[in-house]
Amino acid sequence: MFAVSVLTSVDADTLAQIGVNSSPEESVLRLVRLAEEAGVDGVVASPQEAARIRTTVADREFLIVTPGIRSGGNDVGDQRRVSTPAAALVAGADYLVVGRPITAAADPIAAARQIAAEMQQAMNGNS
């Protein structure tokens, strides 16, 4: 079971508009602590917070799913807190959610291969 933290389409301005006066990172970490205490398997969180989540949780098996994955040059669309596949993996993400960079690409197969190649480079330590 996974808990969703702060959506990747939400930034500090959006949080302020709904009455949350902490930064996205502070909000994510607060929610991560609650999720870990509740015993969930992991969280869905921005790749920008993955490294801090890794140092915050005590459970080394706690999983991080990161949406907002964009290769260099990809349009970020409505996403505010994004990262490349390599940077997300290096930061500690276990699973990457890649949607529009593939589904909206002129050549989805080539786009998927590019994402996979970036992931492989990061896993080989060549990020």
Order of alpha helices (4+ residues) and beta strands (2+ residues): beta-alpha-alpha-beta-alpha-beta-alpha-beta-alpha-alpha
